[in-house]
Amino acid sequence: MSAGIRAGAMGAAVIGLGVGEQHARAYAAHPAIGVLWLQDRNEEQARAVAQRIPGARIAPSFEALLRDPGVHILSIASFDDDHYAQVVAALEVGKHVFVEKPLCRSLDELRRIHALWAAAGGRLRLGSNLILRAAPLYRWAREQLAEGAFGSLYAIDGDYLYGRVHKVTVGWRREVEDYSVIQGGGIHLLDLMLWMTGRRPLAVMAAGNRISTAGTEFRYNDYCAATLHFEGGLIARLSANYGCVHRHQHVLRMFGTAATLIYDDAGARLHESRDPAVPARRLEISPLPAAKGDLIPGFLASIADNTDYTAETQSVFDGICVALACDRAAASGKMETVEYV
């Protein structure tokens, strides 16, 4: 199956061609990729995507990709409950893995993935498509925070307003056992909190409900709110709101002793004074990445240049650990300690 890869190039495969089409476009545009395989359980979907991406080929099965020595990277964009088994299978045969969120859905699954990744001794790259890291606004905010422009950060609020309730009441998510809106969507804002601050929560409190989807086939909380207690006293509030009457929107508020950043549907504003006569400064910086494959070039560069990717992978593990703690807290009604791997 690997015939046709040019000398020195890497082979990549994308499994799952919904959002995975964006992965495929990023690989197809990259000079380090010599061949691109596509695989989806829906053959018509695979053929349609292949027609839109010059040079892409359709693989007969996921198992065939695992056996092919010419496939160096597996990009996994299948349904949430398929991620764990596919990630494990890929790591077991020595493939690099880039996976849509969530990486997995339980601590036992995470420990197994961590053990396989650790056993490779840094040889295998493992990344997840926490795509808001590629948004210019959040990159700017992270730099400003590191430079001390916010003063001492003491609070962050993040709201994941899904605004597409039909995707849980009609789409595949309603069929996923124990579907989690924190793991499936809220993790984008959760990841920003960890990535921008460089800090990890110690414990969380959470609560949820399913009022917006009552009477539908969706069986789990469509809303979950959590309070995260970070190292150093920082407090964060996080919500995953799938049933809201609102367009799809991320909301972020960062409160420091010297400045406050607010981003919502009115745009991004930076408050640098408590004086009511001093207006906030509007920030004309994009809150969205250019494309959903924007993290893939950096992932490929780490492989091609053999640079250390450990911190990026550990941050993915950390985010899953916090998301799982949020779900435990929502179920128990108690504060839960975050268990890290």
C-alpha positions in Angstrom: 0.0 0.0 0.0 2.9 2.3 0.5 4.1 2.4 -3.1 4.5 5.9 -4.4 6.0 7.7 -1.3 8.9 9.9 -2.5 12.2 9.3 -0.9 12.6 11.0 2.5 9.0 11.9 2.8 6.5 10.8 5.5 3.3 9.1 4.9 0.2 10.2 6.8 -3.3 8.8 7.1 -6.5 10.5 8.3 -9.2 8.4 9.9 -12.7 10.0 10.1 -13.5 12.6 7.5 -15.8 15.1 9.1 -13.5 17.5 10.7 -10.8 15.2 9.6 -11.0 16.7 6.1 -9.4 19.8 7.7 -6.6 17.5 9.0 -6.2 16.1 5.5 -5.9 19.5 3.9 -3.1 20.4 6.3 -1.2 17.2 5.5 -1.7 17.5 1.7 -0.3 21.1 1.8 2.8 20.1 3.8 6.1 19.3 1.9 7.1 16.7 4.4 4.2 14.5 3.5 4.8 12.2 0.5 1.5 10.4 0.5 -1.9 10.9 2.2 -4.3 8.1 2.9 -8.0 8.7 3.8 -10.2 6.3 5.7 -13.8 6.6 6.8 -16.5 4.1 7.8 -18.6 5.8 5.1 -17.0 5.0 1.8 -19.0 7.7 -0.1 -17.7 10.3 2.4 -14.1 9.1 1.8 -14.5 9.3 -2.0 -16.0 12.8 -1.8 -13.2 14.1 0.3 -10.5 12.4 -1.8 -11.9 14.2 -4.9 -11.5 17.5 -3.1 -7.8 16.9 -2.1 -5.4 16.2 -5.0 -3.2 13.2 -4.5 -5.2 11.7 -1.6 -5.9 8.0 -1.7 -8.6 5.9 -0.1 -7.4 3.2 2.3 -9.5 -0.1 2.6 -9.5 -0.1 6.4 -7.9 1.2 9.6 -6.2 -2.1 10.1 -4.5 -1.8 6.7 -3.0 1.5 7.7 -1.7 0.0 10.9 0.1 -2.7 8.9 1.6 -0.3 6.3 5.2 0.7 7.2 4.9 3.6 4.8 2.3 5.3 7.1 4.3 7.1 9.8 1.5 9.3 11.2 -2.1 8.5 12.0 -4.4 11.5 12.4 -7.6 10.4 14.2 -10.8 12.3 13.8 -13.4 9.6 14.4 -16.2 9.6 16.9 -15.2 10.4 20.5 -15.6 6.8 21.8 -13.4 5.4 19.0 -10.4 7.6 19.9 -8.9 5.5 22.7 -8.8 2.1 20.8 -7.4 3.8 17.7 -4.7 5.7 19.6 -3.6 2.6 21.4 -3.5 0.5 18.3 -1.4 3.2 16.5 1.1 3.6 19.4 1.5 -0.1 19.7 2.8 -0.4 16.1 5.0 2.7 16.4 3.0 5.4 14.6 3.0 9.0 15.5 -0.6 10.1 16.5 -2.5 13.4 16.1 -6.0 13.1 17.5 -9.1 15.2 17.8 -10.3 16.0 21.3 -10.9 14.2 23.6 -7.8 12.0 23.6 -9.7 9.4 25.6 -12.6 9.3 28.1 -11.4 7.7 31.4 -8.4 7.6 33.7 -7.8 4.0 32.9 -7.7 4.7 29.2 -5.4 7.7 29.8 -3.0 5.6 31.9 -2.8 3.0 29.2 -2.0 5.7 26.5 0.5 7.4 28.8 2.3 4.1 29.5 2.6 3.3 25.7 3.8 6.8 25.0 6.3 6.8 27.9 7.6 3.4 26.8 8.6 4.9 23.4 11.1 7.1 25.3 10.2 10.3 23.3 10.4 8.5 19.9 6.7 8.9 19.2 4.9 12.2 19.0 1.4 12.4 20.4 -0.7 15.5 19.9 -4.3 16.6 20.1 -6.2 19.2 18.1 -6.8 21.7 20.8 -7.1 24.2 18.0 -7.8 27.5 20.0 -4.1 27.5 20.8 -3.6 28.5 17.1 -5.9 31.6 17.4 -4.0 34.9 17.2 -5.9 36.5 20.1 -5.0 33.7 22.6 -1.4 33.6 21.4 -1.2 37.3 22.1 -2.9 37.0 25.5 -0.5 34.2 26.5 2.5 36.4 25.5 1.1 39.4 27.4 0.5 37.3 30.5 4.1 35.9 30.4 5.4 39.5 30.1 3.4 40.6 33.2 1.1 42.9 31.4 -1.9 41.6 33.3 -0.2 41.9 36.7 -1.1 39.0 39.0 -3.8 36.9 37.4 -6.4 35.9 39.9 -9.4 34.7 37.9 -10.4 33.3 34.5 -13.9 32.7 33.1 -14.5 30.5 30.1 -17.8 29.6 28.5 -18.1 27.2 25.6 -21.4 28.2 24.0 -22.1 25.4 21.6 -25.3 26.8 20.0 -25.9 23.6 17.9 -28.1 21.5 20.1 -29.2 19.3 17.2 -25.7 17.8 17.1 -26.4 16.1 20.4 -30.1 15.4 20.0 -29.9 14.0 16.4 -26.3 13.4 15.6 -23.9 10.7 16.6 -23.2 12.2 20.0 -26.5 11.0 21.4 -25.4 7.4 20.8 -22.0 7.7 22.6 -22.2 6.1 26.0 -21.5 8.7 28.8 -21.0 11.5 26.4 -19.4 14.5 28.2 -19.9 18.1 27.2 -16.8 19.1 29.1 -14.6 16.5 27.3 -16.3 17.0 24.0 -16.4 20.8 23.9 -15.6 22.6 27.1 -12.1 21.2 27.0 -11.2 23.9 24.4 -11.6 26.6 27.0 -10.2 24.4 29.7 -7.1 23.8 27.6 -6.7 27.6 27.1 -6.7 28.1 30.8 -3.9 25.6 31.4 -1.9 26.6 28.3 -2.0 30.3 28.8 -1.2 30.3 32.5 1.2 27.3 32.6 -0.6 26.2 35.8 -2.6 23.2 36.8 -5.8 23.0 38.9 -5.5 21.1 42.1 -9.2 20.4 42.7 -12.6 21.1 41.0 -16.3 21.5 41.9 -19.0 21.0 39.2 -22.7 20.7 38.6 -24.7 19.9 35.5 -28.2 19.6 34.1 -30.1 18.4 30.9 -33.0 20.8 30.9 -32.4 22.0 27.3 -32.5 18.5 25.9 -35.3 17.1 28.1 -37.6 14.9 26.0 -34.9 14.1 23.4 -32.8 11.0 22.9 -29.8 12.7 24.5 -29.3 11.2 27.9 -26.5 13.2 29.6 -25.9 16.7 30.9 -26.1 19.2 28.1 -24.8 21.9 30.5 -22.0 21.6 33.0 -20.3 24.4 35.1 -17.1 23.9 37.1 -15.0 25.9 39.4 -11.3 25.1 39.2 -8.8 25.8 42.0 -5.3 26.3 40.6 -1.9 26.3 42.1 -1.1 29.7 43.5 -4.7 30.6 44.3 -5.9 31.3 40.8 -9.7 30.5 40.4 -11.3 29.6 37.1 -14.9 29.2 36.1 -15.7 27.0 33.2 -19.0 26.1 31.5 -19.9 23.8 28.6 -23.3 25.0 27.4 -24.6 22.8 24.5 -28.3 23.8 24.7 -27.9 27.6 24.7 -30.0 29.8 22.4 -26.9 31.5 20.9 -24.6 31.2 18.0 -21.5 29.0 18.4 -19.2 31.2 20.5 -16.3 31.1 22.9 -16.3 33.5 25.8 -13.2 34.3 27.8 -12.5 36.7 30.6 -9.1 37.1 32.2 -8.8 39.2 35.4 -5.4 40.5 36.5 -4.4 43.2 39.0 -3.2 45.4 36.1 -5.6 44.5 33.2 -8.7 42.6 32.2 -9.3 40.9 28.9 -12.9 40.2 27.8 -13.8 38.3 24.6 -17.4 37.6 23.7 -19.8 38.2 20.8 -19.1 41.9 21.1 -15.4 41.3 20.3 -12.2 41.5 22.3 -11.5 44.4 24.7 -8.7 45.1 27.0 -9.5 47.1 30.2 -6.3 48.8 31.5 -7.9 51.3 34.0 -10.6 51.3 36.7 -11.5 54.8 35.8 -15.0 54.8 34.2 -13.9 57.6 31.9 -11.2 55.5 30.3 -12.7 53.3 27.6 -11.5 49.7 27.0 -9.1 49.2 24.1 -10.7 47.2 21.3 -8.4 44.4 20.0 -8.6 43.7 16.3 -7.0 40.3 16.7 -8.7 37.2 15.4 -10.1 34.9 18.1 -10.2 31.9 15.7 -7.5 30.0 13.9 -7.3 30.3 10.1 -8.1 26.6 9.7 -8.8 23.6 12.0 -5.5 22.0 10.8 -3.3 24.9 11.9 -1.6 22.9 14.7 -0.5 20.1 12.3 2.5 21.9 10.8 4.1 22.3 14.2 3.4 18.7 15.0 5.1 17.6 11.7 8.0 19.9 12.3 8.7 18.2 15.7 8.8 14.8 13.9 10.9 16.0 10.9 13.4 17.9 13.1 13.3 15.5 16.0 12.6 18.2 18.5 11.3 17.6 22.0 7.5 17.4 22.0 7.1 16.2 25.6 5.7 19.4 27.1 3.0 19.5 24.4 1.9 15.9 25.0 1.9 16.3 28.8 -0.3 19.4 28.5 -2.8 17.2 26.5 -2.7 14.6 29.3 -3.2 17.4 31.9 -6.3 18.7 30.2 -7.9 15.3 30.1 -7.2 14.8 33.8 -8.9 18.0 34.7 -11.9 17.3 32.4 -12.4 13.9 34.0 -12.2 15.5 37.5 -15.0 17.9 36.4 -17.2 15.0 35.3 -16.5 13.2 38.6 -17.4 16.3 40.6 -20.6 16.8 38.7 -21.6 13.2 39.4 -20.6 13.3 43.1 -21.6 16.8 44.0 -18.3 17.1 45.9 -15.0 18.7 45.4 -12.7 16.3 43.5 -8.9 16.3 43.5 -7.4 16.2 40.0 -5.5 13.0 39.4 -2.6 13.6 37.0 -0.6 11.1 35.0 
